[in-house]
């Protein structure tokens, strides 16, 4: 029995002390930093961070009160008190929320994040990689991991050139901007009408030229000329069907005055959030489907037309073919 217990205790001790050396993985540059999930999927799952020196050796122990400065920011040493602790070398996030990596045993995803420094003729480039076992995770816009969400970054981070994956919590929160909305004017009157409009980055209405449908990252939209005060006008998704549901229809009708699409990021990294409003108030009914005076709305957490989307979206939009 003692022969069985000793190897088991040594194994647990290795996990508790964090990452002691780089996991042998494919790559052409030594790691500057690694964050690894220990005992993934179990009750003892933990997350450990480890900084390495220029020779690829773990940075020596130091006081947890003294942040360690690196080219990609300051890291602090957090003690590993339990097998399930989030500990080791963790990057200070300057007050951004959340303040550290997650530790979610219910998510089956990549379990190792590595940052390497690559010397180029233009200067150093820092590369972030995710691994599932020893397999590199291909780049995408976003991926969920037991350590929290990771996003793709091609640009500057902490004043350095960065390429590849990066923990989302390392990045400052991106401000949302209004990119599209449908507003009901004259609600309940004989002149009730709906106006749809896109907005540029400065918040000005985008006026389309001509009458042909236009392609946008959130779908194909048809310009409709404004005629009489009670007629709908502006830009509307080509799948849009506005109607007033019958009182005895599927459940009560939620009254809203606007449906808004808010955007963070840009280009391929853009993400969208759909919001229902009644005047200045945000309306967020319970459930995943609701009938509104703008038609049926559904709640989604995923991808729409290749972009991340959260919140509400008109049910008709989901019938649009992927471009």
N, C-alpha and C positions, 0 to 999 in steps of 0.2 A: 504493500500500500504506500509505503514511504517513497518507493521508487517512482510511483505514479504522481505523487503530490509534488515532488521537487521540480520536475519539468514544468508542471502546470503553474507553480508559483513563479518560476523564472519567467514564464511567458507573460503572466500578468504584470510582473515587475517591469518587463520591457515595454509593455503598452503604457503603463503608468508614467514612465519617465519620459514619454514623448518620442519624437523622431530623433534617433541617435545618428543616423547616416542617411544619405540619399538612397532612395529606392533605385535600383539599376533599371533605367528606362532609356529608350532610344533618344538621341539628342546629340548635338555637336557643341554644347556649351555647358559648363558646370552651373549648378543651381545657385542662385542668390537667396532664394526663399522657397519653402515648401509648406503647404498646409494639407494635412492628411487626416482622413477619417479612420479611427481605430475601432476594431470590433464592429464593423458596419452591420446595421440591421438588428442588433441585439440591445438588451436593456443596458449594457455596459458601453454602448457606443459613445465615443468621445471625439474631439477634434483637437489636433495638436499643430502648432505652428513652429517652424524652425528656420532661423537665419543661418546662412553659411558664409564663411570667409572667402577670400580670393582663391584659396587652395581647395575649396569645396569641403572644408571641414566645419562641423557645427560650431557656432559662436559659443564661447565659454559662458558658464553661468555668471550672472551678474545681479546686482540689486534690482528688485522689481520697481524700485522708486526712481531709477535712472533710465529714461527712454534712450533707446539706441538709434542714432541717426543713420539713415541709409540714403542713397540717391533717390529712392522712391518713397521717402517719408520716414517718420519716426515709429519705431516699434517698442512695445513695452513687454516685459516678461511677466506672465501670469502663472502662478504656481499651479501644478496639477495635483489637486487634493483628492480627486476620485477618478475612477476609470472613465466615468462619463463626463468629465470636466471638459470645458472649452478652454484651452490653456496653452502655455508655451509662448512663443513670440507672436504677438498680435499687433497689427498695425493700428496706430491711433488714427481715428477718423475725423478729428477736428470738429467734434460735435455733431456730425451727420448721424442720422438715424436710419436703420438700427446701428448700434455701436460696435457690432462684432459679428462673427460668423454664426450661422444657425447650427443646430445639432438635431436634425430631424430623422429618426430611425425609420420613419414610414416612407421616405423617399429613396427609391433605388436609382442611383445615378452615379456620376463620377465621384471618386473618393480621394483623388489626389490633385492638388493644384500646385504648379511649379512656375517660378519666375526665373528666367535665365538672362544673363547679360551677354549680348553679342556685340563684339567689336567690329565696326565697319569703317570704311574710309571717311564717312561723314560723322563718325562719332559712335558712341554706344547706343544700342537699341535694346530695349527690355521686352522680352517675349513671355506672354502668359500662356500656359498650356494646362489642359485638363486631361486626366487619364482615368479610364475605367479599367482597373487592373493595370496591365501594361499597354493597353491600346489607347492611343491619342484620340480625343473626342474632336470630330471635325467642327470647324467654325460654323456658327449660326448666329442669329440675332440674340438668342437668349437660351439658356438651359437651366433647368432646376437641378439642384444637387442637395445631398444631405447637409452641405455647408451653407446653403442658401443659393439664391439665383446668381448666375454669372452672365455677363454680357460681353459682346465683342467690342473692342476698341482699337481703332487704327488712327493714331494721332498722338497728342501730347498728354502725359500724365505726370504730375508733380514736377513739371518742367523737363521731363525726359521723353524721348521718342518711345512709344509703346505700340506693340502689335500683338493681336491675339486676344485670349480670354482675360477677364478681370472681374473680381468680385463686385457685384453691383453696389454693395455697401461702402466700397472704397471711393465711389464717385459721389460728388455732391448731387443732391436732388435737382432734377431738371425742372425748370418752371413750365407750367402748362400754358398753352395759348389756344384761344378759340380758333378753330380752323373751318368749321361749318356749323350752321344752325338753321332750323326751320322754326319760325316764329308765327304764332297765330295773332293776327290783328283783329280788333273788334269782336272779341270772343262773345258769343251769344247774341250778337246783333245781326241785322239783315246784311250788313257789310262784312261779315266774318270772312277772312281770307288767310291764306298761308303764304309766307314769303321765305324762300330758301336762298341762302347766300354763303359763299366761301369768303375767307378772310386771309390776307397776307400776313407776313411776320410782324408788320407794324400795326395790324388790327384794322386795316382798311378793306372795304368790300372789293372783291375781285369781280370785275365786269367782263363777262365773256364776249367774244366777238363772233357775230354770226348766230345761226340757229342750229348748227349741227351739234350733236352730243359731244361732250368732252370727256376724256379719260383722266381720272384722278387716282391717287393711291388708295382711296376708299371706295372706288367704284366708278361707274359711268353715269354722267349726269347730263340731263337735257335742259337747255335754256327754255324758259317759258316767258314770253313777253307780258308785261303788265298791261291789262286793259281796264276793265271796270273795277271799282273799289272792292267788289265782292269776289273777284276772280283771283285764283292762286297765280303767283308769278315768281320769277327768279330761277334758281337752279334746283332741280329735283332728280333724285336717283331714278334711272329709267325703269326700275321695278316698282316705283312708288305707286301706291293706290290709297289716296286719302278718302276716308268715308266716315260717316257718323254711325257708330254701331247702334243697333236696335236696343231699346231698353231691356228687352228680355233675352239679350244675347248671352255670350259666355261670361257670366259674372258681371260685377259692377264695373262701370267705366270710370277710370281715373282721369280727372280733368287736369290737363297741363296746358301751359301757354307756349312752351318751346321744347325742342329736342336739340341738344348741343353735342358736338364732337370736339373734344379737347385733345391736343397733340403735345407730346414731348419728343424731343429729338428731331431728326430730319433724315431725309433720304431713306436708305434701307434700314436705318436704325430707328425710324419713327415708330412710336407707339400711340395708340388712341384709346380714349375713354369716352363712352357715351353717357350722357346725363339728361335726366328729365327735370324740367323746372316748371314751377307755377309762380309767375312773377319773379321776385328775387329769391324765392325759396327753392332749394333742391328737393325734388320728390323722389323717394327711393322706396317703392312699395315692396312688401315682402313677397317672396317667391321668385321663380325664374321666368315667369310669363305674366304679362299684364295687358289688359285691354285699355287703351287710352283713346282720347278724342283725336289722336293722330294715327290711330290704328293699333294693331297688336305689336307689342315690344317684347323682346326676350333678353335675358341676361346671359352674357357669355364671358368666359375667362379663357382666352386662347388666341387663335389666329383667325384673321379675316383678310382674305386677299393677300396673304403673305406677310401681314403685319400683326404684331401683338395688339389685342383688343381686350378691354375690360369694361364692365358696366353694361349699359343698355344699348340695344341696336334694333332698328325696325326689322320685324320678322321678314318682311319682303326682301330686304337687302341680302339676306342669307341665301336667297335663291339665285343671286347673281353669279354667273360663271366666273371661276378664277381666271385672272388675266395672266 
